[in-house]
């Protein structure tokens, strides 16, 4: 589904124009915000990880054998105002679901849906919450007439209290932040990538302006930071200092939506959606390894599994799988002409997507076998939020849907009692 994300500009004008200038919360001391060793497991950021692969092979609780047992367990409201703006998606980590409304981050108990805390922010949230070492890191934009600014903020994952805030004047955050244990990466509307120390919020480097239309969220792997740019460019920067490593230009056209063009990095290869298909690039050099134009326009984040690249073909109206090594077409799964698909995410042996029925204005969670494209599950139909559709998130026998105004949880029978469900079977 091709979705224009111009709601960001609408949101900034409609919601923040009347906000009073607010002082940033006090910066926590480095001792308070010290980074702990290790990484967060689960689905802690956009497309699951800093490389944005859209693939979690160890999450094998829901399979084709038991997916039919899923039943609705609870719904939790986010905000009625979300209806006007949409959502950047949610994350799940440490038994907690983190979602957003227009100007707040909300933490929910992953088993019951009970609200744990809500952190109100003085601007429009512009990033999927990223969970990293006890912090929830996101960004929000503030506009006062022609004066605009972005703020990257770190909240305590336990309480929602502000740990640090970093102000970027005369710029807006245009894509979800990406985090590693040491660094926060943010794409600005100035065409620059900004990096901050994850524990303190102190700036590390700010890149030169990159050419193209509009930056995607940065993907990070192998010492490089890779960003898409409206299907026109893919650029890699050195993670150490922000200098350019390579750049590849695909077209002269520009596609709408920053989230849609986020590259996925798996192993030594960058996989990127284009205005005319999908391309695989060498991570070190940017050299094109293969390009498949059969998929047509690709406007949503990819899911890159052990063997396949799963994308939305035919302007995101049907899932398609390409061999990750050669780009050869593995399968293409036609849907009804009025049904479009959002971003894809693969958990264990099932690939999930939120499918939009434009005629009936509804959405459904759909799961299919990534090896064959055979559909094995579709949920009940829910009102279409008419915004960008993040993929369902699967964790411990539960499937979470971000429906903009609420989070909806489907569960397996054992998970309804709070018992984690694990099904035997090799990760896909």
HELIX and SHEET records of a PDB file:
HELIX    1   1 UNK A    7  UNK A   16  1                                  10    
HELIX    2   2 UNK A   46  UNK A   48  5                                   3    
HELIX    3   3 UNK A   67  UNK A   69  5                                   3    
HELIX    4   4 UNK A   82  UNK A   85  1                                   4    
HELIX    5   5 UNK A  259  UNK A  261  5                                   3    
HELIX    6   6 UNK A  313  UNK A  316  1                                   4    
HELIX    7   7 UNK A  414  UNK A  417  5                                   4    
SHEET    1   A 5 UNK A  55  UNK A  56  0                                        
SHEET    2   A 5 UNK A 339  UNK A 347  1                                        
SHEET    3   A 5 UNK A 350  UNK A 357 -1                                        
SHEET    4   A 5 UNK A 362  UNK A 368 -1                                        
SHEET    5   A 5 UNK A 375  UNK A 378 -1                                        
SHEET    1   B 5 UNK A  55  UNK A  56  0                                        
SHEET    2   B 5 UNK A 339  UNK A 347  1                                        
SHEET    3   B 5 UNK A 350  UNK A 357 -1                                        
SHEET    4   B 5 UNK A 362  UNK A 368 -1                                        
SHEET    5   B 5 UNK A 382  UNK A 383 -1                                        
SHEET    1   C 4 UNK A  71  UNK A  77  0                                        
SHEET    2   C 4 UNK A 406  UNK A 411 -1                                        
SHEET    3   C 4 UNK A 398  UNK A 402 -1                                        
SHEET    4   C 4 UNK A 393  UNK A 395 -1                                        
SHEET    1   D 4 UNK A  91  UNK A  93  0                                        
SHEET    2   D 4 UNK A  96  UNK A 100 -1                                        
SHEET    3   D 4 UNK A 104  UNK A 109 -1                                        
SHEET    4   D 4 UNK A 115  UNK A 120 -1                                        
SHEET    1   E 3 UNK A 124  UNK A 125  0                                        
SHEET    2   E 3 UNK A 135  UNK A 144 -1                                        
SHEET    3   E 3 UNK A 130  UNK A 132 -1                                        
SHEET    1   F 4 UNK A 124  UNK A 125  0                                        
SHEET    2   F 4 UNK A 135  UNK A 144 -1                                        
SHEET    3   F 4 UNK A 147  UNK A 156 -1                                        
SHEET    4   F 4 UNK A 162  UNK A 169 -1                                        
SHEET    1   G 4 UNK A 178  UNK A 179  0                                        
SHEET    2   G 4 UNK A 183  UNK A 187 -1                                        
SHEET    3   G 4 UNK A 193  UNK A 197 -1                                        
SHEET    4   G 4 UNK A 203  UNK A 206 -1                                        
SHEET    1   H 4 UNK A 219  UNK A 221  0                                        
SHEET    2   H 4 UNK A 224  UNK A 229 -1                                        
SHEET    3   H 4 UNK A 233  UNK A 238 -1                                        
SHEET    4   H 4 UNK A 244  UNK A 249 -1                                        
SHEET    1   I 4 UNK A 264  UNK A 266  0                                        
SHEET    2   I 4 UNK A 269  UNK A 274 -1                                        
SHEET    3   I 4 UNK A 277  UNK A 282 -1                                        
SHEET    4   I 4 UNK A 288  UNK A 292 -1                                        
SHEET    1   J 4 UNK A 303  UNK A 304  0                                        
SHEET    2   J 4 UNK A 308  UNK A 312 -1                                        
SHEET    3   J 4 UNK A 318  UNK A 323 -1                                        
SHEET    4   J 4 UNK A 329  UNK A 334 -1                                        
END                                                                             
